Amino acid sequence: MKTVRWLDEHLEEYMVVILTSIMTILLFLQVLFRFVLNLPLAWVEEISLYSMVWLCYFGCSLAIKKREHLKMEIITNFLRPKAKKVFDLISLVLFFAFAVFVLYHVTLLTADILQRGQVTAVLEIPKWIPYVGVPVAFLLMLIRMIQDFVRTISEMKELGQEEA
């Protein structure tokens, strides 16, 4: 149970820090090897590219968890708190539907790549390995949206009790 709680609280933060660190170190090595030693490392670009993709999607999940994802607040800023929560719920449901759609299709894509046995260009590792991060991140986004939905519902109940 402690492990699940720790993962719930910190998974995205650690993923973002690890992926950013990997990219920074590898790109520094690439610059060093290419311009100082005149020996470019082809594998660095491939790992950096996949790290950047994973970073974007795990960062999106982190933003959802912290309620800091992009949203249009120009309309909701003029609403009462309870109406704002209703608007937030509608937004979450629409975003959830979109994420389910993307998760379904990216899972099909990853399964197809696995079935075909494709490998990456430079590292020659199975291509499904770098691709699997996207469906995992979208699944994590869905979990975070469900958590946010439950939290928003409880906040609406609290607002309702304060008004009564």
C-alpha positions, -999 to +999 in steps of 0.1 A: +000+000+000+029+023+008+043+017-027+010+025-044+007+057-024+043+067-032+037+060-069+004+080-068+022+110-053+056+109-071+056+088-103+053+117-127+077+140-109+104+113-109+098+104-145+101+140-156+133+146-136+149+113-149+139+120-185+151+156-184+184+145-168+189+118-194+183+143-222+206+169-207+235+145-200+232+128-234+229+160-254+259+175-235+279+143-244+267+147-280+280+183-282+313+172-266+319+143-288+307+160-320+325+193-317+355+185-294+364+149-303+349+150-338+331+117-332+293+121-333+272+096-314+242+085-335+225+067-306+223+098-285+198+115-309+175+084-309+175+081-271+170+119-267+141+119-292+123+091-273+130+107-240+115+140-252+083+122-263+080+104-230+088+137-212+059+155-229+033+129-221+044+122-185+046+160-181+010+162-193-001+137-167+018+157-140+000+189-151-034+171-148-024+158-114-015+193-102-044+210-120-020+231-140-028+219-175-038+243-202-073+255-201-093+285-212-103+304-181-116+335-197-152+323-194-149+305-161-133+335-143-167+353-145-187+324-131-197+316-095-176+289-078-202+262-082-208+270-119-170+270-124-168+235-110-196+224-134-176+238-162-145+221-149-164+188-149-176+192-185-140+200-195-127+169-177-153+147-194-144+160-228-107+157-222-113+122-208-131+111-240-103+125-261-077+107-240-096+074-243-097+078-281-060+085-283-051+057-258-071+032-279-054+042-312-019+045-298-023+011-281-033-004-315-002+013-331+021-001-304+006-036-307+010-034-345+047-024-341+052-053-316+035-078-339+056-067-369+089-070-349+102-036-360+134-023-345+147+012-340+171+026-367+203+031-347+200+011-314+182-018-331+160-024-300+124-035-304+105-004-315+076-011-292+098-004-262+101+034-268+065+035-281+049+019-250+056+050-230+028+069-248+000+045-239+013+042-204+013+079-200-022+082-215-035+056-191-019+076-163-036+107-176-069+089-174-063+079-138-054+115-129-085+128-146-107+103-126-090+115-094-096+151-104-132+144-113-138+128-078-120+158-062-140+183-081-173+165-072-163+166-035-154+203-038-189+209-053-205+192-024-186+214+000-197+245-019-233+233-017-230+228+020-216+263+025-244+278+005-271+261+026 
